[in-house]
């Protein structure tokens, strides 16, 4: 396994909704997601990732975000072992918010009001 690449939040779009070539995977728990997430992100909590791999497009550029990067790195190590490539969002949602990037709040499924 090689070193997992990282990207600063400043190099990412504020919204992943209309970007079919890129997937932002949020691996935080439901309560964290509800409190605020990136618009257009895909929410699969860390423990659910192995059972929900079919929801992750293997051909898209994959970015993984969590609270501060720890869980993202663990998920990316696992995904690398099963044939996926991805990039860790450096600093996670902490860095996202600290850089003034917008967040959306909604229910656990992500299907709530913006």
C-alpha positions as CSV (number, residue, x, y, z in Angstrom):
1,X,0.0,0.0,0.0
2,X,1.3,3.4,-0.9
3,X,0.8,6.7,0.9
4,X,-2.7,8.1,0.8
5,X,-3.0,11.4,-1.0
6,X,-4.5,14.4,0.8
7,X,-6.1,17.5,-0.6
8,X,-6.8,20.8,1.3
9,X,-10.4,21.9,1.4
10,X,-9.5,25.1,-0.4
11,X,-9.0,23.0,-3.6
12,X,-12.4,21.4,-3.5
13,X,-15.7,22.8,-4.8
14,X,-18.3,24.0,-2.3
15,X,-21.0,21.7,-3.8
16,X,-20.6,18.2,-5.2
17,X,-24.2,17.9,-6.5
18,X,-23.6,18.5,-10.2
19,X,-20.1,16.9,-10.4
20,X,-20.7,13.4,-11.7
21,X,-16.9,12.8,-12.1
22,X,-16.2,13.4,-8.4
23,X,-17.6,11.8,-5.2
24,X,-17.2,13.3,-1.7
25,X,-17.8,10.4,0.7
26,X,-18.7,11.5,4.3
27,X,-17.9,8.7,6.7
28,X,-19.1,10.4,9.9
29,X,-21.9,9.2,12.1
30,X,-25.6,10.2,11.5
31,X,-25.6,12.9,14.2
32,X,-22.4,14.5,12.8
33,X,-23.9,14.4,9.3
34,X,-27.2,16.0,10.5
35,X,-25.3,18.8,12.3
36,X,-23.7,19.9,9.0
37,X,-22.2,18.4,5.8
38,X,-21.0,19.3,2.3
39,X,-23.8,19.8,-0.2
40,X,-23.8,16.8,-2.6
41,X,-21.7,14.5,-0.4
42,X,-22.6,10.8,-0.1
43,X,-23.1,9.7,3.5
44,X,-22.0,6.3,4.4
45,X,-20.9,6.0,8.1
46,X,-17.5,4.3,8.6
47,X,-18.8,1.0,9.9
48,X,-21.2,0.7,6.9
49,X,-18.7,1.2,4.1
50,X,-17.8,-2.5,3.6
51,X,-21.5,-3.4,3.1
52,X,-22.3,-0.4,0.9
53,X,-19.3,-0.4,-1.6
54,X,-21.8,-0.7,-4.5
55,X,-22.9,2.9,-3.7
56,X,-19.4,4.2,-4.4
57,X,-18.6,4.8,-8.1
58,X,-15.2,3.1,-8.7
59,X,-14.7,5.3,-11.8
60,X,-15.2,8.7,-10.1
61,X,-12.5,10.7,-8.4
62,X,-13.1,9.8,-4.7
63,X,-12.6,12.2,-1.8
64,X,-13.3,11.0,1.7
65,X,-14.1,13.4,4.6
66,X,-14.8,12.9,8.3
67,X,-14.4,15.2,11.3
68,X,-10.7,15.7,11.3
69,X,-9.1,13.1,8.9
70,X,-8.6,10.0,11.1
71,X,-11.6,8.0,10.0
72,X,-11.1,9.1,6.4
73,X,-7.6,7.7,6.4
74,X,-8.9,4.4,7.9
75,X,-11.6,4.1,5.2
76,X,-9.1,4.9,2.4
77,X,-6.7,2.2,3.7
78,X,-9.6,-0.3,3.5
79,X,-10.8,0.9,0.1
80,X,-7.2,0.7,-1.3
81,X,-7.1,-3.0,-0.2
82,X,-10.4,-3.7,-2.1
83,X,-9.3,-1.9,-5.2
84,X,-10.5,1.7,-4.9
85,X,-8.3,4.8,-5.1
86,X,-9.2,7.9,-3.2
87,X,-8.0,11.1,-1.5
88,X,-8.3,12.3,2.1
89,X,-9.8,15.7,2.6
90,X,-7.1,17.2,4.8
91,X,-8.4,18.4,8.2
92,X,-12.0,17.1,7.5
93,X,-15.1,19.1,8.4
94,X,-13.1,21.0,10.9
95,X,-11.0,22.5,8.2
96,X,-14.0,22.9,5.9
97,X,-15.8,25.1,8.5
98,X,-12.6,27.0,9.5
99,X,-12.2,28.0,5.9
100,X,-15.7,29.4,5.7
101,X,-17.0,26.8,3.2
102,X,-20.8,26.3,3.3
103,X,-22.5,23.4,5.1
104,X,-25.9,22.0,4.7
105,X,-28.0,20.6,7.6
106,X,-30.6,17.8,7.2
107,X,-31.8,14.5,8.5
108,X,-29.7,11.3,8.5
109,X,-30.5,10.4,4.9
110,X,-29.3,13.8,3.6
111,X,-32.7,14.4,2.1
112,X,-33.7,17.5,4.1
113,X,-33.9,21.2,3.5
114,X,-30.7,23.1,2.7
